[in-house]
């Protein structure tokens, strides 16, 4: 049974508690974002978000190069392009460049980016040097070189299980037939730069230059990876270098510092303008903008997305979208106040009138960001990613955070409409 004597909670008290809680959460989150927490203690260290965000090549320095692949006119060109990207990635990873990125640019170009490298010739040497692939018997003797493998691809054996189907050139076919005949019932291993990547038992003589590597435990991904490694002794396509450039780390740091300084100055001026123009509504917008910035930075840190210089521009553009959404809301509220509606009703009606315009503007921008990310390359994708994250976050803060904060201020009992709108 409900207690009939219980007094309803004071809306003003509830609003004060809510506002204080929000401000505390924002302050704590801002502290963690700037300084991290847990360093030097027994708990896990949560890095400052600035350290946790991965920087792109243009911000931390490195080398990038663009290659043109020669279209051989075969129906397997797309497959060969994918294999080439995988082989280049494997080569760089084995050389210790685990943060290198190899991506397709258009239909027949490949872009390679390696951070924290100053000498372009070092990268060209790694990319142009074939991997050392050998077929080795149980005694450790090299039976055949990887250069004799014409093709290797994921396939299915007679039982429908994943396997690697390979094809040898004429010399390799002769050598491998003799080797399998001499090693029946024994194992032959495949080594790549001295590391064993596969071991299989010889069940029959493999003549004709075609064979399969099977295992009952093979998965589809494993056979794709193994076929790529087997082909890594040589690239499936001829590549011609079109462009190469080195970016110093100092230049990248200077560019980032200037972008951050410009962003801070711009955000500060926007916040001052919002307070001057919209008074308490401007204060609400500034709090919501602070929340927006922290959410965007947190998402970049959590997703591991690389932040590029155009990506910084995407974040700043997202800030503009966030402010624009608040301006639309406040103008709709002011229109409702002007026709004599009470403040609480004006806030509710103003949000209702502004919602469709905000959603339309943000959705169309998100669609543009998705298209740029899907078809763009390099820094264009960095811009598209941060723009998409920023716009989606701005829509969330405008629809939910700003609305909640305005309701809290109204519940505080501040009824003077002139304090909300000019």
N, C-alpha and C positions, 0 to 999 in steps of 0.2 A: 504494500500500500504506500502511496506517495505521502510524504509528510506535508500536510496542508499548511503547517506553520513555517515551513522552510522559506527563507527569503530569497528571491531571485538574485543572482549575482549582479553586482553593479557593472554595467557595460563599461564605465570609465576605468574601473579597476582592472577589468579583463583587458582593456585596450592598452593600459600602461604596462601590464605584465607582458603582453604580446610584443609591444614595441621594444621593451628592454631586452627581451629574449632574442628578438631579431638582431638588435644592435650588438649584443654579446656574441652571437654566432658569427656575424659579419666580421667583428673585430678579431675573434680567435682565428677564423679562417684566413684573414688578411695576414695575421702574424705568422701562421704556419706557412702560408704561401711565400712570404718574404724571407723567413729565417729557418724554416724547417723545425723539426722537433725530434728529440731522442738522441741526438749526437752525443757520444761520450757516455751514454748510460747503458743499462742492461736491455732496454727495449729496442726494437727495430728503429733505425734512423729513417725518418720521413724527410726526404730531401726537399729543399725549397723548390717550388714549381719551376723557377727559372733554371735550376740545374737539372731537373727531371725531364724537361722538354728537349727533344732531339733537334739539333740545328741542322739545316740543310747546307749544301755545299757552298752556296753563296754567302753564308754567314760564318762558317768556321774554316773555310779555306779547303783547297784540294784541287783535283784535276778532273776534267770531264772531256770526253771525246765522243764524236758521232761518226758512225760507220755506215757506208752504203753497201747493202748486200746485192750481189749480182744475181739477178733473176735468171735461173737456168731454163725457164719455160716449162718445167715439169709440173705435174699436178700435185707434187709433194712439196711445193715451195713453202706453203704455210707451215707444214710439219718441220721442214728444215729450218725455218726461221725460229720456231719455238725451241728446237734442239740447240741451235746456235746460242740463243739467249741462255739456256740452261748450262751449256758447256762453259761459256764465258763466266757465268756466275760461279760455277764449280771451281774453275781455275783460280779466280780471285779469292774465293773462300779458303782454298787449300794453301794459298800464299799468305794467309793471315788477314786479308782485307774483308773482314766479316760484315762491315757496314757499307760495303760497296753495293751499288744498285745498278742493275742492267735492265733496261726497259726498251720496248719497241717504240719507235717514233714513226708514225705513219705506217705504210705497208711494207717498206723495204729498208728501213733505217733502224739502227740500234744505238742507243745512247748509254754510255758507261760513265758513272759518277763514282769517284773514290775520294772520300774526305781525308784530311790530315796527311796529304801527300803533296810534295812541292815539285818533284821531278817528273814531268810527263813521260820521259824516256823509260823510266822504270815501269810504268803501267803498260806502255806499248810493248816492252819486252815480255811482260807476263802474258799479255793477251796474245802475242804472236808466237810464243813458245809452246809447241805441242806438249801435252802431258805424256809421260812415259808409261805406256800400258803394255803388259806382257801376259802371256799364258804360260804358266809355270807348272811343272810336274811335282810329284811328291818329294823328289830329291832336291828341289829348288832350282832345277835347270830351266832356263828360258826356252820354251818350245817355239813360240811365235810372237811377233811384235804386233801391237795394236794397229799399226799402219796398214796391216793386211786385212783389216775388217772393213768391208765396203759399207755395210749397213747393219744396224741393230735396232729393233723396235719391240714394243710391247705387243704380245699376241696371246693366243690361247692354245693349249695343247689339245691332244685328242680327247681328253676328259673334260674340256671346257675350263681348265684352271689357268690362271695367269702364268705366262712364261715369257722369256726373252728369245725372240727369233733373230738369228744373225746370219749374215752372208759374207763370205770371204772372197778375195780376189783369187786369180788362178794359182799364184804361188802359195798363198795361204791355204787354199783348198788342198793342195798336194801335201803340204807340210802337216796340216791338221789331220788328214786321213791317216798318215803314217804314225802320228803321235797318238791318236786314239786307238789305233790297232795295237800299239806297244803298251798302252796303259789301260787295257780293259779291266774293269773291276777296281781300278785305282781312281784317285781324284786328280783333277786338274784345276788349278786356281787361277784367278785373274787378279793381277796386282796393278795398282795405279800409283805411280810415284812411290813405289816400295810398300804400299799398304794394300793388303788383301781385301778385295771388294766382293768376291764371290768364290765359292768352292763347290764343285759338282763332281759326282761320280760318273765315270765313263761307262755307260751301259752297252754301247754298241759302237762300231766303227762309223765315224761321220765322214762320208765321202760326198763329193759333188759340191762342196763349199757351202752347204746350208745345214744349220743345226738349231737346236733349242737348248736353252738352259732352264731346267725345271726344278721346282721344289714344292712339296705339299704345303709349305707355310707361306709361299709367296702371296703378296697382296698386289692389287693393281698398281698402287702407288710405288711399291718396291720395284716392280719390273720396269716401270717407266723411268725411275731414277737409275736403275742399273743399266738400262739401254743407253741412257744419256752418258753415263760414266764410261761405258765401253767405247762410245763414239768420241770421247774427249781427246783421243790421240790426234784427231784432226777435225777441223771445222767443216760442217756439211756444206757451207757456202763460202765463196770468196768474198772478202770484205775489203772495201776501199775506204781509207780514212778521209773524211770530208772536213772535219773541224777538230781542233784540240785547243784547250785553254787551261791555264793554271790560275787559281785565285788564291792570293796569300791570306793567311789566317788573320793578319793585322787588318787588311782591307775589310774582311768579313766582320770583325769585331767592331771596327769603326762604323760600318754601315748599320749594324744592329744597334749600337749606342745612339746613333743619330735618329734612327727610326723610333726607338723607345722615347727619346727626348721629345721628338715631334709629337708622338702619341700622348705623352703626359701633358704637354702644353695644350694640345688640342682638347683633351678631355677636361682639363681644368677650366679652360675658357668656356666650354659648353656648359659645365656645371654652374659656373657663375651666371651665365646668360639665363639658364633655366630658372635659377632662384630669382633673378631680377624680373624675369618676364612672368613667371607663374607662381612666385611666392611659396606657400606651403606645398603646392603641387610640384614646384621645382625641387624642393627638398626631397619629396617622395621620388621624383625622377632620378635624382642624384644617388639615392640609396639603391634604387633598382639598377642603375647603371653600374654601381660598384659590384653588386651581386652578379650582374651580367659578365663583367670582366673576369671575376674570379671563376665563374662556371666555365667560361671559354678556355681560360688558361688551364684549369683542372682537367678538362676534357682532352686538351692537347697532351698533357702530361700522362694521363691514364691510357690513351690510345696509342701512344708512341709515335704519333704523326710528326713528320719532320717539318719544322718551321723554317720557311724561306723568307727572303725579303718581300716578294710579292705576297706571301702569306701574312706578313705583318700588315700589309696594305689591306688584305681581306678582313683582318680583325678590326682595323680602324673603320673600314666601310661598314662592318657589322655594327659598330658603335653608333654610326650615323643612322642606321636603320632602327636601332633601339631607341634613340632619341626621337626620331621621326614618329615612331609608334606612340610614344608618350605625348608628343605635341598634338597628334590627331585626337587622342583621348581627351586631353585637357581642353582643346578647342570645342569638342562636342559637349563636355561638361559645362563650359562657359555659356554655350548656346542655351542649354537647359536652365541654367541659373538666370539668364537674361529674360526668360519668359515667365519667371516667377516660381519655378519649382523649388521645393525644399532641398537642402544640400544633399541629404541621403538619396533622395529620389533622382536628383541631378546626376550624382555619381553613377547610379545604377543605369539610368537611361543613356548617359553619355557613353559608358562602356558598350552598351548594347548597340548604339549607333555607329561606334567606331570599329567594332569587332570585324565586320565584313571587309572593310577597307584594309585593315591590318593584315588579315589572313590572306587576302588577294595579293597584296604587295609582297608579302614574305614568301608565299608559295611560288609565285612566278620567279622570284630571285633564286629560291632553292632549286627550281627546275633548271635555271641557267647554270647554277653551280654544278649540278649533276652532269649536265651535258659537257661542260668544260673539263670536269674530272674524267669523264669517260673517254673523251676524244683528245684531250690535251696531253702534254708531256712535260716532264721537268718541273720548272717553277710555275707553269700554268696550273698544274695539278695542285701544287701547294697553295696557290691563291684560291682555287676552287674549293679545296678542303676547308680552309679556315673561313672562307666566306659562307659555306654551307653550315658549318658549326655555329658561326656567329649569328646568322640570320635565324636559325632554328632556336637558338638561345634567346635572342632578342624577342621573338614571338612569345616564348615562355614567360620571360620577365615582365613583358608588357601586359599580358593577359592575366597572369596570376599574381606576380609580386607587386606590381603597381596597384592593382585592384585591391589586394589585401591591405597594403599600406594606407591607401586612401580611406578604406573602411575603418581602419584603426584610428586615424586622425579624426574622422567624423565622430567615432565613439568617445574620443577624449573630451568631447563637449565643446570643441572649437567651432562655433557655429557662424562666426563672422565670415560671410561669403567673400568679403574683400581680401581676406587673408589667403584665399584659395585661387582666385582669379582676379585679374585687373579689370 
